[in-house]
Amino acid sequence: MPNPTLDSDFEWYTSADLGKYIGKWVAISNRRVIASNQKLKHLMENVEREHPGIRPLVTRVPEKVLKAI
Amino acid sequence: MSISFSYRKEGLHGNRVIYRPKIPVTFRKYKKEVSLIAIIDSGSDATILSKEVAEQLGLAIGGKKGTLEGIGGVVETVEFPVNLVISKKRVKEHIPQMPVKVLLSDSPVEDAILGRIPFFSNFDITFKENARKIVLNKSVHGRGRSPIEIAA
């Protein structure tokens, strides 16, 4: 099933200040962070429990460093 | 038809920011799916998922084993086919059964890296560095041209 807010959530994410979640996974839906956790598995369990039916956009918030992948 | 995404602004130490070419993607495997942010990396030979994302998709250990070498050294991987969807507004592109390499290490730099094999084979990709946008056009060559060839 498609995520109806994916476009809007990504647009919000491109400039969102997620500094307080560094190192954590965050779940984004309707242009806000609806859950955060150190582990993706627990994040998705939290979303299922607290926001049933929501299919969030998820990402881990990176450290404030330059990267060479 | 093209799909464009703005770069993501991320913080650096010293009150500086950096703009990175990240896009929203949905990975599907059977009935499980995860929509997450992936970085587009033309310097990566492979398309890579972290172990955490793979576990969320229900990818059991047991795929094709291999290794990848990067700046951090050599890491073990297992390869699985997954379905990838990229969409924006009414445009939707599917890459079915796309092989991804799952990193078996626990501390990846990124959780989803869209690298050349096979992601770049499916799209003509423009990095508009000054406009801070990335533009994807489905390649008319499809998946016909792998960056790997048998040497003559």
Backbone of each chain as ProteinMPNN parsed JSONL, in Angstrom:
{"seq_chain_A": "MPNPTLDSDFEWYTSADLGKYIGKWVAISNRRVIASNQKLKHLMENVEREHPGIRPLVTRVPEKVLKAI", "coords_chain_A": {"N_chain_A": [[0.843, -1.194, 0.0], [0.606, 2.222, -0.859], [2.385, 5.025, 0.578], [0.672, 7.766, 1.54], [1.614, 10.235, 2.347], [4.23, 10.494, 1.669], [5.675, 12.142, -0.237], [5.27, 14.732, 0.768], [6.301, 14.411, 3.321], [8.981, 13.844, 2.774], [9.776, 16.245, 1.602], [9.537, 17.935, 3.786], [11.439, 16.761, 5.418], [13.863, 17.333, 4.102], [14.824, 19.769, 4.98], [14.53, 19.725, 7.681], [15.338, 20.185, 11.128], [16.889, 17.843, 12.801], [18.465, 17.526, 14.94], [18.262, 16.827, 17.654], [17.869, 14.156, 17.601], [20.128, 12.733, 16.955], [21.915, 9.888, 15.967], [19.79, 8.236, 16.375], [17.016, 6.308, 15.081], [14.344, 7.738, 13.271], [10.817, 8.117, 12.809], [8.835, 9.486, 10.361], [5.876, 11.215, 9.72], [3.198, 12.917, 8.212], [4.616, 15.34, 8.173], [6.078, 15.5, 10.563], [8.002, 14.238, 13.344], [7.093, 11.171, 14.501], [7.918, 9.118, 16.077], [10.8, 7.811, 17.762], [13.808, 5.914, 18.064], [16.561, 3.886, 19.194], [16.837, 1.55, 17.801], [15.806, 0.169, 14.719], [13.905, -1.882, 14.541], [12.504, -1.681, 16.992], [11.533, 0.879, 16.715], [9.687, 0.582, 14.594], [7.91, -1.167, 15.772], [6.944, 0.487, 17.8], [5.613, 2.417, 16.248], [3.65, 0.874, 15.031], [2.17, 0.187, 17.254], [1.457, 2.679, 18.475], [0.58, 4.263, 16.392], [-1.352, 2.945, 14.563], [-1.69, 1.635, 11.284], [-0.336, 3.667, 10.033], [2.203, 4.361, 7.676], [5.268, 5.117, 7.958], [7.927, 7.371, 6.874], [11.214, 6.475, 7.261], [14.366, 7.059, 8.873], [17.819, 7.035, 9.847], [19.28, 9.355, 11.961], [22.156, 11.081, 11.151], [25.498, 11.409, 12.606], [27.184, 14.562, 13.186], [29.214, 14.824, 11.013], [31.741, 14.833, 8.411], [31.58, 12.546, 5.697], [33.048, 9.642, 4.237], [32.093, 7.361, 2.139]], "CA_chain_A": [[0.0, 0.0, 0.0], [1.47, 3.402, -0.923], [2.369, 5.963, 1.682], [0.088, 8.963, 0.919], [2.271, 11.483, 2.744], [5.673, 10.339, 1.435], [6.233, 13.331, -0.901], [5.234, 15.853, 1.701], [7.209, 14.117, 4.438], [10.363, 13.998, 2.319], [10.013, 17.68, 1.435], [9.749, 18.47, 5.133], [12.683, 16.188, 5.928], [15.072, 17.884, 3.473], [15.366, 20.909, 5.721], [14.157, 19.615, 9.099], [16.412, 20.098, 12.108], [16.669, 16.62, 13.589], [19.661, 17.458, 15.789], [18.071, 16.177, 18.964], [17.716, 12.7, 17.406], [21.363, 12.197, 16.373], [22.21, 8.497, 16.329], [18.546, 7.462, 16.509], [16.066, 6.192, 13.978], [13.11, 8.51, 13.449], [9.695, 7.839, 11.902], [8.232, 10.762, 9.967], [4.569, 11.124, 9.073], [2.5, 14.201, 8.254], [5.58, 16.426, 8.38], [6.595, 15.574, 11.932], [8.564, 12.996, 13.872], [6.066, 10.556, 15.351], [8.553, 8.166, 16.994], [12.25, 7.678, 17.597], [14.354, 4.802, 18.841], [17.926, 3.492, 18.79], [16.76, 0.372, 16.922], [14.729, 0.246, 13.729], [12.857, -2.859, 14.89], [11.685, -1.127, 18.068], [10.828, 2.047, 16.158], [8.532, 0.134, 13.818], [6.951, -1.721, 16.742], [6.296, 1.64, 18.444], [4.693, 3.041, 15.288], [2.491, -0.025, 14.877], [1.371, 0.219, 18.485], [0.95, 4.025, 18.778], [-0.006, 4.891, 15.195], [-1.697, 1.83, 13.679], [-2.093, 1.982, 9.927], [0.574, 4.672, 9.461], [3.414, 3.831, 7.056], [6.125, 6.306, 8.02], [9.232, 7.45, 6.228], [12.155, 6.317, 8.371], [15.785, 7.294, 8.597], [18.656, 7.208, 11.033], [19.864, 10.706, 11.917], [23.595, 10.868, 11.232], [26.368, 12.292, 13.39], [27.547, 15.785, 12.458], [30.591, 14.633, 10.517], [31.915, 14.578, 6.993], [31.626, 11.1, 5.489], [33.56, 9.036, 3.007], [31.426, 6.048, 2.169]], "C_chain_A": [[0.882, 1.25, 0.0], [1.341, 4.271, 0.328], [1.875, 7.31, 1.146], [0.798, 10.25, 1.28], [3.769, 11.472, 2.442], [6.291, 11.596, 0.812], [6.349, 14.501, 0.072], [6.216, 15.639, 2.855], [8.666, 14.265, 4.009], [10.703, 15.479, 2.15], [10.303, 18.329, 2.798], [11.109, 18.027, 5.666], [13.926, 16.884, 5.363], [15.65, 19.072, 4.236], [15.047, 20.85, 7.217], [15.4, 19.538, 9.984], [16.128, 18.902, 13.022], [17.814, 16.418, 14.59], [19.452, 16.745, 17.112], [17.91, 14.663, 18.852], [19.006, 12.047, 16.887], [21.64, 10.782, 16.9], [20.967, 7.623, 16.436], [17.84, 7.328, 15.166], [14.869, 7.083, 14.291], [12.079, 8.052, 12.419], [8.983, 9.154, 11.643], [6.894, 10.489, 9.291], [3.844, 12.44, 9.264], [3.404, 15.329, 8.709], [5.973, 16.61, 9.836], [7.165, 14.222, 12.322], [7.546, 12.394, 14.821], [6.659, 9.526, 16.313], [10.047, 8.188, 16.739], [12.723, 6.535, 18.47], [15.774, 4.5, 18.349], [17.902, 2.362, 17.775], [15.568, 0.503, 15.971], [13.572, -0.688, 14.084], [11.909, -2.288, 15.956], [10.905, 0.104, 17.604], [9.563, 1.605, 15.437], [7.471, -0.495, 14.727], [6.195, -0.587, 17.443], [5.254, 2.275, 17.527], [3.442, 2.179, 15.133], [1.553, 0.063, 16.068], [0.681, 1.584, 18.674], [0.213, 4.685, 17.601], [-0.41, 3.805, 14.194], [-2.17, 2.308, 12.31], [-1.19, 2.993, 9.256], [1.802, 3.96, 8.882], [4.409, 4.989, 6.962], [7.328, 6.221, 7.088], [10.255, 7.387, 7.358], [13.576, 6.625, 7.907], [16.525, 7.34, 9.922], [19.333, 8.58, 10.911], [21.372, 10.593, 12.127], [24.294, 11.817, 12.198], [26.748, 13.494, 12.531], [28.992, 15.702, 11.965], [30.574, 14.542, 8.99], [32.091, 13.082, 6.805], [32.362, 10.754, 4.206], [33.026, 7.624, 3.016], [32.23, 5.065, 1.344]], "O_chain_A": [[1.823, 1.328, 0.79], [0.329, 4.247, 1.028], [2.586, 7.946, 0.368], [0.617, 11.262, 0.604], [4.499, 12.347, 2.908], [7.325, 12.068, 1.284], [7.385, 15.157, 0.173], [6.876, 16.576, 3.304], [9.496, 14.751, 4.777], [11.796, 15.914, 2.514], [11.202, 19.16, 2.928], [11.835, 18.808, 6.281], [14.932, 17.014, 6.061], [16.847, 19.345, 4.142], [15.272, 21.823, 7.937], [16.391, 18.901, 9.624], [15.255, 18.948, 13.889], [18.091, 15.301, 15.025], [20.377, 16.123, 17.633], [17.823, 13.964, 19.861], [18.965, 10.908, 16.423], [21.602, 10.526, 18.103], [21.075, 6.405, 16.574], [18.041, 8.125, 14.249], [14.434, 7.169, 15.439], [12.425, 7.653, 11.307], [8.578, 9.851, 12.573], [6.794, 9.641, 8.405], [3.869, 13.017, 10.351], [3.015, 16.167, 9.523], [6.176, 17.734, 10.295], [6.854, 13.198, 11.713], [7.174, 13.01, 15.82], [5.992, 9.104, 17.257], [10.504, 8.536, 15.65], [12.111, 6.225, 19.492], [16.129, 4.827, 17.217], [18.828, 2.221, 16.978], [14.473, 0.896, 16.372], [12.404, -0.325, 13.944], [10.688, -2.393, 15.844], [9.777, 0.342, 18.036], [8.493, 2.178, 15.641], [6.274, -0.365, 14.472], [4.985, -0.669, 17.657], [4.158, 2.625, 17.964], [2.321, 2.688, 15.108], [0.331, 0.021, 15.932], [-0.507, 1.65, 18.989], [-0.652, 5.54, 17.789], [0.135, 3.752, 13.091], [-2.944, 3.258, 12.197], [-1.259, 3.17, 8.04], [2.37, 3.07, 9.516], [4.389, 5.75, 5.996], [7.688, 5.154, 6.591], [10.172, 8.163, 8.311], [13.929, 6.474, 6.738], [15.952, 7.639, 10.969], [19.891, 8.91, 9.865], [21.823, 10.076, 13.149], [23.77, 12.87, 12.559], [26.647, 13.451, 11.305], [29.869, 16.42, 12.443], [29.557, 14.227, 8.371], [32.683, 12.416, 7.654], [32.302, 11.487, 3.219], [33.458, 6.79, 3.812], [31.852, 3.899, 1.231]]}, "seq_chain_B": "MSISFSYRKEGLHGNRVIYRPKIPVTFRKYKKEVSLIAIIDSGSDATILSKEVAEQLGLAIGGKKGTLEGIGGVVETVEFPVNLVISKKRVKEHIPQMPVKVLLSDSPVEDAILGRIPFFSNFDITFKENARKIVLNKSVHGRGRSPIEIAA", "coords_chain_B": {"N_chain_B": [[9.826, 9.947, -18.075], [10.839, 12.371, -15.687], [12.086, 12.353, -12.303], [12.592, 14.474, -9.644], [14.52, 15.398, -6.787], [15.124, 17.388, -3.919], [18.307, 18.072, -2.412], [19.298, 16.887, 0.824], [19.589, 18.821, 3.708], [22.083, 18.702, 6.092], [23.473, 18.776, 9.374], [26.761, 19.837, 10.372], [29.674, 19.698, 12.497], [30.587, 22.744, 14.164], [28.703, 24.61, 13.454], [28.143, 24.394, 10.751], [26.668, 23.35, 7.615], [25.831, 20.621, 5.411], [24.892, 19.574, 2.148], [23.267, 16.762, 0.979], [22.868, 14.159, -1.481], [20.107, 12.671, -1.113], [17.329, 10.451, -1.219], [13.807, 9.534, -1.042], [12.857, 6.17, -0.745], [11.185, 3.044, -1.336], [11.558, -0.129, -0.104], [10.638, -3.422, -0.832], [9.771, -6.679, 0.191], [8.308, -9.646, -0.303], [5.486, -9.455, 1.72], [6.393, -7.468, 3.283], [7.505, -4.118, 3.885], [9.607, -1.207, 3.732], [9.822, 2.237, 3.949], [12.301, 4.445, 3.357], [15.08, 6.743, 3.781], [17.515, 7.034, 1.316], [20.908, 7.238, 0.254], [22.343, 8.504, -2.708], [25.012, 7.22, -4.384], [27.561, 7.6, -6.417], [30.08, 6.633, -6.284], [30.014, 4.163, -5.21], [30.206, 0.786, -5.948], [28.214, -1.019, -5.476], [24.756, -1.619, -4.509], [23.475, -1.109, -1.369], [22.325, -2.339, 1.767], [21.788, -1.854, 5.269], [22.192, -4.194, 7.987], [20.16, -3.936, 9.835], [18.021, -2.8, 8.381], [17.63, -4.82, 6.532], [16.805, -6.893, 8.2], [14.378, -5.88, 9.027], [12.959, -6.147, 6.722], [12.665, -8.787, 6.679], [14.648, -10.364, 5.621], [16.315, -13.214, 5.689], [19.339, -14.511, 7.013], [21.425, -16.053, 4.72], [21.62, -15.606, 2.097], [23.44, -15.004, -0.981], [26.828, -15.14, -0.344], [29.43, -12.685, 0.104], [31.985, -10.128, -0.281], [32.723, -6.681, 0.43], [34.755, -3.912, -0.324], [35.797, -0.98, 1.238], [36.467, 2.397, 2.354], [36.609, 1.943, 5.045], [37.653, -0.581, 5.212], [37.456, -4.172, 4.631], [34.306, -5.704, 4.367], [31.939, -8.241, 5.229], [29.265, -9.526, 3.248], [25.843, -10.339, 2.377], [23.795, -11.276, -0.341], [20.629, -10.313, -1.582], [17.583, -10.42, -3.515], [15.426, -7.644, -3.864], [12.404, -5.686, -4.082], [12.235, -2.466, -5.431], [10.852, 0.741, -5.063], [10.45, 3.923, -6.376], [9.016, 7.019, -6.028], [7.23, 9.972, -6.935], [4.791, 12.307, -6.618], [2.712, 11.696, -9.297], [4.372, 10.042, -10.621], [5.886, 6.937, -10.814], [8.384, 4.617, -10.282], [9.437, 1.32, -10.68], [11.741, -1.097, -9.61], [12.066, -4.276, -10.059], [13.001, -7.151, -8.161], [15.654, -6.395, -7.457], [19.057, -6.826, -6.952], [20.533, -6.516, -3.798], [23.2, -5.755, -1.575], [23.68, -6.858, 1.639], [25.064, -5.503, 4.466], [27.036, -7.125, 6.858], [28.182, -6.058, 9.058], [27.849, -4.142, 12.119], [27.777, -1.365, 12.289], [27.061, 0.637, 10.105], [27.881, 3.312, 7.782], [25.897, 4.486, 6.312], [22.429, 3.576, 5.988], [21.133, 2.811, 3.72], [22.333, 2.59, 0.578], [22.392, 3.697, -2.649], [23.956, 2.417, -5.181], [26.121, 1.87, -8.085], [25.745, -0.679, -9.255], [22.842, -2.429, -8.999], [21.592, -0.053, -9.44], [22.265, 2.36, -10.835], [22.221, 1.447, -13.398], [19.642, 1.468, -14.131], [18.726, 4.033, -14.354], [19.159, 7.317, -15.802], [21.118, 9.592, -14.327], [21.274, 12.75, -12.874], [23.303, 14.878, -11.117], [22.604, 17.82, -9.79], [24.501, 19.866, -8.629], [24.848, 22.59, -7.927], [22.252, 23.549, -7.887], [21.37, 21.936, -5.982], [19.913, 19.583, -6.348], [18.703, 16.347, -7.331], [18.222, 14.464, -10.214], [16.315, 11.961, -11.658], [16.011, 9.906, -14.417], [14.284, 7.366, -16.008], [16.193, 4.939, -17.549], [16.538, 4.577, -21.057], [17.861, 2.444, -21.913], [17.32, 0.554, -20.132], [18.058, -2.194, -18.119], [20.244, -2.95, -19.497], [22.991, -2.505, -19.655], [25.645, -3.361, -17.934], [28.045, -2.14, -15.563], [30.088, -3.897, -15.286], [32.166, -5.899, -17.215], [33.305, -8.73, -19.086], [36.724, -9.029, -19.431], [38.452, -8.64, -22.512]], "CA_chain_B": [[9.471, 11.07, -17.212], [11.876, 12.503, -14.671], [11.737, 12.576, -10.901], [13.68, 15.22, -9.014], [14.452, 15.549, -5.337], [16.089, 18.315, -3.337], [19.287, 17.503, -1.487], [18.958, 16.991, 2.242], [20.513, 19.648, 4.49], [22.452, 18.037, 7.35], [24.392, 19.559, 10.191], [28.132, 19.429, 10.651], [30.21, 20.419, 13.649], [31.026, 24.105, 13.88], [27.608, 25.421, 12.899], [28.125, 24.313, 9.294], [25.743, 22.345, 7.077], [26.213, 20.01, 4.139], [23.726, 19.111, 1.396], [23.574, 15.416, 0.489], [21.867, 13.645, -2.436], [19.329, 11.592, -0.505], [15.972, 10.382, -1.779], [12.943, 8.553, -0.375], [12.636, 4.945, -1.524], [10.491, 1.974, -0.608], [12.021, -1.487, -0.376], [9.604, -4.422, -0.536], [10.104, -8.098, 0.077], [7.062, -10.324, 0.012], [4.483, -8.497, 2.184], [7.006, -6.47, 4.16], [8.098, -2.981, 3.18], [10.141, -0.1, 4.524], [10.106, 3.469, 3.208], [13.371, 5.096, 4.079], [15.93, 7.664, 3.049], [18.722, 6.387, 0.791], [21.84, 8.174, -0.377], [22.78, 8.09, -4.042], [26.475, 7.25, -4.286], [28.151, 7.157, -7.684], [31.368, 5.993, -6.011], [29.804, 2.814, -4.692], [29.91, -0.195, -6.994], [27.06, -1.858, -5.129], [23.616, -1.083, -3.767], [23.762, -1.689, -0.051], [21.431, -2.109, 2.903], [22.322, -2.274, 6.564], [21.592, -5.411, 8.545], [18.897, -3.565, 10.505], [16.964, -2.641, 7.376], [17.381, -6.154, 5.974], [16.014, -7.664, 9.172], [13.017, -5.339, 9.003], [12.319, -6.695, 5.517], [12.553, -10.239, 6.837], [15.665, -11.071, 4.847], [17.027, -14.135, 6.578], [20.72, -14.76, 6.621], [21.429, -17.239, 3.871], [21.765, -15.207, 0.701], [24.745, -15.247, -1.607], [27.848, -14.463, 0.458], [30.469, -11.966, -0.626], [32.646, -9.079, 0.499], [32.837, -5.36, -0.173], [35.871, -3.175, 0.239], [35.598, 0.465, 1.246], [37.477, 3.136, 3.121], [36.703, 1.33, 6.371], [38.195, -1.937, 5.128], [36.649, -5.19, 3.951], [33.183, -6.185, 5.178], [31.209, -9.37, 4.65], [27.909, -9.195, 2.797], [25.012, -11.358, 1.74], [23.004, -10.616, -1.389], [19.225, -10.727, -1.732], [16.777, -9.581, -4.414], [14.287, -6.944, -3.257], [11.716, -4.781, -4.994], [12.461, -1.064, -5.075], [9.907, 1.692, -5.66], [10.745, 5.348, -6.213], [7.849, 7.73, -6.551], [6.979, 11.374, -6.577], [3.504, 12.677, -7.2], [2.084, 10.6, -10.051], [5.393, 9.232, -11.293], [6.331, 5.831, -9.957], [9.292, 3.703, -10.971], [9.673, 0.065, -9.959], [12.836, -1.981, -10.026], [11.762, -5.558, -9.408], [14.055, -8.145, -7.898], [16.954, -5.724, -7.538], [19.98, -7.411, -5.975], [21.188, -5.594, -2.858], [24.142, -6.404, -0.663], [23.412, -6.539, 3.042], [26.296, -5.473, 5.257], [26.907, -7.907, 8.082], [28.741, -5.303, 10.184], [26.785, -3.523, 12.899], [27.822, 0.106, 12.346], [27.234, 1.191, 8.766], [27.892, 4.77, 7.657], [24.542, 4.783, 5.841], [21.604, 2.361, 6.047], [20.719, 2.437, 2.354], [23.182, 3.258, -0.407], [22.032, 3.335, -4.021], [25.203, 2.459, -5.933], [26.054, 1.721, -9.544], [25.164, -1.975, -9.611], [22.336, -2.214, -10.345], [20.7, 1.119, -9.444], [22.606, 3.325, -11.891], [21.909, 0.854, -14.705], [18.217, 1.664, -14.405], [18.377, 5.45, -14.492], [20.125, 8.357, -16.14], [21.082, 10.358, -13.08], [21.968, 14.039, -12.932], [23.532, 15.569, -9.845], [22.643, 19.273, -10.003], [25.159, 20.23, -7.373], [24.614, 24.0, -7.577], [20.821, 23.706, -7.57], [21.126, 20.993, -4.88], [18.828, 18.676, -6.735], [19.075, 15.154, -8.071], [17.176, 14.162, -11.195], [16.361, 10.576, -12.141], [15.209, 9.558, -15.6], [14.391, 5.932, -16.29], [17.065, 4.788, -18.706], [15.935, 3.896, -22.208], [18.615, 1.197, -22.094], [16.873, -0.39, -19.124], [19.155, -2.775, -17.346], [21.025, -3.665, -20.492], [24.427, -2.257, -19.701], [26.278, -3.468, -16.632], [29.393, -1.575, -15.528], [31.081, -4.981, -15.27], [32.247, -6.697, -18.445], [34.406, -9.69, -19.125], [37.843, -8.459, -20.191], [38.763, -9.375, -23.749]], "C_chain_B": [[10.467, 11.158, -16.053], [11.284, 12.714, -13.281], [12.892, 13.359, -10.293], [13.419, 15.365, -7.52], [15.48, 16.582, -4.9], [17.068, 17.564, -2.456], [18.807, 17.72, -0.043], [20.035, 17.821, 2.96], [20.795, 18.955, 5.82], [23.52, 18.829, 8.075], [25.776, 18.951, 10.263], [28.574, 20.166, 11.908], [30.6, 21.83, 13.217], [29.968, 24.936, 13.2], [27.581, 25.442, 11.372], [27.085, 23.285, 8.865], [26.296, 21.798, 5.767], [24.937, 19.521, 3.467], [24.08, 17.777, 0.737], [22.469, 14.916, -0.438], [21.146, 12.419, -1.887], [17.912, 11.633, -1.057], [15.128, 9.383, -0.981], [12.711, 7.34, -1.286], [11.847, 3.959, -0.662], [11.056, 0.638, -1.066], [10.912, -2.447, 0.032], [10.163, -5.813, -0.7], [8.905, -8.878, 0.577], [6.055, -9.285, 0.523], [5.072, -7.418, 3.092], [7.554, -5.325, 3.323], [8.593, -1.941, 4.174], [10.364, 1.077, 3.587], [11.169, 4.221, 3.985], [14.172, 6.009, 3.165], [17.184, 6.916, 2.611], [19.604, 7.451, 0.161], [22.245, 7.618, -1.735], [24.283, 8.29, -4.109], [27.102, 6.688, -5.562], [29.507, 6.486, -7.478], [31.236, 4.594, -5.462], [29.479, 1.866, -5.841], [28.585, -0.902, -6.737], [25.942, -1.046, -4.511], [23.531, -1.857, -2.455], [22.657, -1.359, 0.95], [22.124, -2.533, 4.183], [21.579, -3.521, 7.033], [20.243, -5.093, 9.2], [17.751, -3.441, 9.505], [16.599, -4.009, 6.791], [16.516, -6.986, 6.914], [14.562, -7.181, 9.188], [12.235, -5.859, 7.805], [12.178, -8.216, 5.593], [13.554, -11.02, 6.018], [16.483, -11.937, 5.81], [18.454, -14.275, 6.084], [20.736, -16.05, 5.805], [21.483, -16.9, 2.402], [23.162, -15.522, 0.191], [25.822, -14.442, -0.877], [28.885, -13.779, -0.416], [31.159, -10.988, 0.293], [32.604, -7.782, -0.297], [34.004, -4.654, 0.484], [35.586, -1.687, 0.136], [36.68, 1.123, 2.05], [37.676, 2.515, 4.494], [37.279, -0.069, 6.361], [37.244, -2.868, 4.407], [35.534, -5.649, 4.887], [32.494, -7.333, 4.445], [29.785, -8.933, 4.301], [27.147, -10.472, 2.433], [24.075, -10.636, 0.781], [21.601, -11.207, -1.464], [18.565, -9.88, -2.819], [15.628, -8.931, -3.64], [13.63, -6.082, -4.33], [11.897, -3.35, -4.504], [11.427, -0.199, -5.791], [10.386, 3.109, -5.346], [9.565, 6.1, -6.8], [7.87, 9.182, -6.125], [5.747, 11.814, -7.352], [2.958, 11.492, -8.01], [3.091, 9.711, -10.742], [5.877, 8.152, -10.33], [7.205, 4.901, -10.785], [9.556, 2.491, -10.082], [10.955, -0.576, -10.493], [12.593, -3.318, -9.328], [13.002, -6.417, -9.232], [15.462, -7.549, -8.054], [17.909, -6.336, -6.513], [20.613, -6.333, -5.092], [22.128, -6.406, -1.971], [23.864, -5.916, 0.751], [24.723, -6.612, 3.807], [26.091, -6.268, 6.542], [27.542, -7.206, 9.289], [27.607, -4.538, 10.866], [26.769, -2.003, 12.854], [28.071, 0.703, 10.966], [27.245, 2.719, 8.787], [26.51, 5.256, 7.198], [23.748, 3.473, 5.849], [21.086, 1.918, 4.695], [21.542, 3.267, 1.372], [22.78, 2.749, -1.785], [23.281, 3.514, -4.877], [25.0, 2.049, -7.379], [25.403, 0.407, -9.959], [24.069, -2.297, -8.606], [21.584, -0.882, -10.475], [20.984, 2.051, -10.618], [22.321, 2.767, -13.291], [20.465, 1.1, -15.11], [17.845, 3.112, -14.703], [19.513, 6.235, -15.131], [20.01, 9.371, -15.006], [21.889, 11.637, -13.232], [22.073, 14.612, -11.523], [23.619, 17.068, -10.162], [23.184, 19.901, -8.721], [24.851, 21.678, -6.967], [23.149, 24.274, -7.242], [20.432, 22.815, -6.392], [19.904, 20.14, -5.154], [19.418, 17.461, -7.437], [17.905, 14.788, -8.987], [17.377, 12.746, -11.72], [15.467, 10.451, -13.37], [15.392, 8.071, -15.848], [15.179, 5.763, -17.583], [16.357, 4.058, -19.839], [16.664, 2.577, -22.481], [18.208, 0.143, -21.067], [18.047, -0.917, -18.338], [20.147, -3.462, -18.276], [22.518, -3.525, -20.375], [25.019, -2.271, -18.299], [27.635, -2.776, -16.673], [30.478, -2.641, -15.496], [31.013, -5.737, -16.592], [33.39, -7.69, -18.317], [35.522, -9.107, -19.992], [38.158, -9.32, -21.406], [40.138, -10.036, -23.649]], "O_chain_B": [[10.885, 10.137, -15.507], [10.157, 13.182, -13.116], [14.047, 12.952, -10.413], [12.279, 15.443, -7.061], [16.58, 16.643, -5.449], [16.724, 16.56, -1.834], [18.018, 18.62, 0.244], [21.229, 17.554, 2.833], [19.875, 18.656, 6.581], [24.365, 19.473, 7.453], [25.949, 17.733, 10.221], [27.939, 21.131, 12.333], [30.905, 22.073, 12.05], [30.283, 25.863, 12.454], [27.065, 26.382, 10.767], [26.671, 22.445, 9.664], [27.12, 22.432, 5.108], [24.002, 19.097, 4.146], [25.077, 17.678, 0.021], [21.291, 15.201, -0.225], [21.526, 11.281, -2.162], [17.365, 12.702, -1.328], [15.668, 8.494, -0.324], [12.404, 7.496, -2.468], [11.847, 4.036, 0.567], [11.039, 0.312, -2.253], [10.318, -2.309, 1.101], [10.935, -6.086, -1.619], [8.533, -8.78, 1.747], [5.791, -8.311, -0.182], [4.35, -6.564, 3.607], [8.009, -5.526, 2.197], [8.082, -1.811, 5.286], [11.017, 0.938, 2.553], [10.959, 4.59, 5.141], [13.971, 6.043, 1.951], [17.836, 6.251, 3.415], [19.115, 8.436, -0.393], [22.462, 6.416, -1.89], [24.775, 9.401, -3.913], [27.166, 5.475, -5.761], [30.026, 5.843, -8.389], [32.237, 3.905, -5.266], [28.565, 2.13, -6.622], [27.913, -1.334, -7.674], [26.153, 0.074, -4.047], [23.517, -3.088, -2.437], [22.128, -0.248, 0.972], [22.944, -3.452, 4.187], [20.498, -3.852, 6.546], [19.305, -5.887, 9.125], [16.645, -3.921, 9.755], [15.425, -4.318, 6.583], [15.61, -7.695, 6.477], [13.636, -7.977, 9.342], [11.013, -5.997, 7.857], [11.64, -8.847, 4.684], [13.349, -12.203, 5.744], [17.242, -11.429, 6.636], [18.731, -14.169, 4.889], [20.105, -17.034, 6.191], [21.403, -17.785, 1.55], [23.949, -16.209, 0.843], [25.743, -13.216, -0.798], [29.183, -14.226, -1.523], [30.949, -11.01, 1.505], [32.467, -7.783, -1.52], [34.221, -4.775, 1.689], [35.185, -1.192, -0.917], [37.687, 0.503, 2.392], [38.776, 2.552, 5.045], [37.384, -0.692, 7.417], [36.353, -2.436, 3.676], [35.78, -5.946, 6.056], [32.471, -7.386, 3.216], [29.191, -8.088, 4.971], [27.736, -11.531, 2.215], [23.621, -9.526, 1.056], [21.411, -12.422, -1.416], [18.955, -8.73, -3.019], [14.944, -9.591, -2.858], [14.237, -5.787, -5.36], [11.736, -3.059, -3.319], [11.163, -0.386, -6.979], [10.685, 3.441, -4.199], [9.161, 5.848, -7.936], [8.446, 9.555, -5.103], [5.682, 11.703, -8.576], [2.765, 10.406, -7.463], [2.716, 8.729, -11.384], [6.229, 8.429, -9.184], [6.807, 4.455, -11.861], [9.856, 2.622, -8.896], [11.201, -0.584, -11.699], [12.885, -3.465, -8.142], [13.921, -6.4, -10.051], [16.332, -8.132, -8.7], [17.596, -6.361, -5.323], [21.163, -5.354, -5.596], [21.881, -7.573, -1.665], [23.821, -4.714, 1.016], [25.405, -7.636, 3.804], [25.084, -6.098, 7.229], [27.451, -7.702, 10.412], [26.549, -4.314, 10.277], [25.815, -1.398, 13.345], [29.156, 1.213, 10.689], [26.691, 3.341, 9.693], [26.025, 6.297, 7.64], [24.324, 2.392, 5.73], [20.647, 0.779, 4.537], [21.449, 4.494, 1.348], [22.817, 1.55, -2.061], [23.624, 4.635, -5.255], [23.871, 1.898, -7.847], [24.607, 0.372, -10.897], [24.376, -2.429, -7.422], [20.997, -0.614, -11.523], [20.064, 2.48, -11.314], [22.196, 3.526, -14.252], [20.103, 0.962, -16.278], [16.772, 3.384, -15.241], [20.682, 5.865, -15.015], [18.942, 9.932, -14.761], [23.042, 11.611, -13.664], [21.071, 14.803, -10.833], [24.606, 17.524, -10.739], [22.442, 20.388, -7.868], [24.619, 21.954, -5.79], [22.846, 25.131, -6.412], [19.323, 22.912, -5.866], [19.005, 19.996, -4.326], [20.481, 17.531, -8.053], [16.746, 14.805, -8.572], [18.465, 12.382, -12.166], [14.303, 10.849, -13.346], [16.517, 7.574, -15.894], [14.858, 6.385, -18.595], [15.669, 3.061, -19.622], [16.153, 1.708, -23.187], [18.669, -0.997, -21.109], [18.93, -0.159, -17.939], [20.806, -4.429, -17.896], [23.257, -4.336, -20.932], [24.902, -1.292, -17.563], [28.313, -2.813, -17.7], [31.658, -2.331, -15.66], [29.942, -6.159, -17.028], [34.318, -7.499, -17.531], [35.295, -8.738, -21.144], [38.136, -10.549, -21.345], [40.575, -10.697, -24.59]]}, "name": "protein", "num_of_chains": 2, "seq": "MPNPTLDSDFEWYTSADLGKYIGKWVAISNRRVIASNQKLKHLMENVEREHPGIRPLVTRVPEKVLKAIMSISFSYRKEGLHGNRVIYRPKIPVTFRKYKKEVSLIAIIDSGSDATILSKEVAEQLGLAIGGKKGTLEGIGGVVETVEFPVNLVISKKRVKEHIPQMPVKVLLSDSPVEDAILGRIPFFSNFDITFKENARKIVLNKSVHGRGRSPIEIAA"}
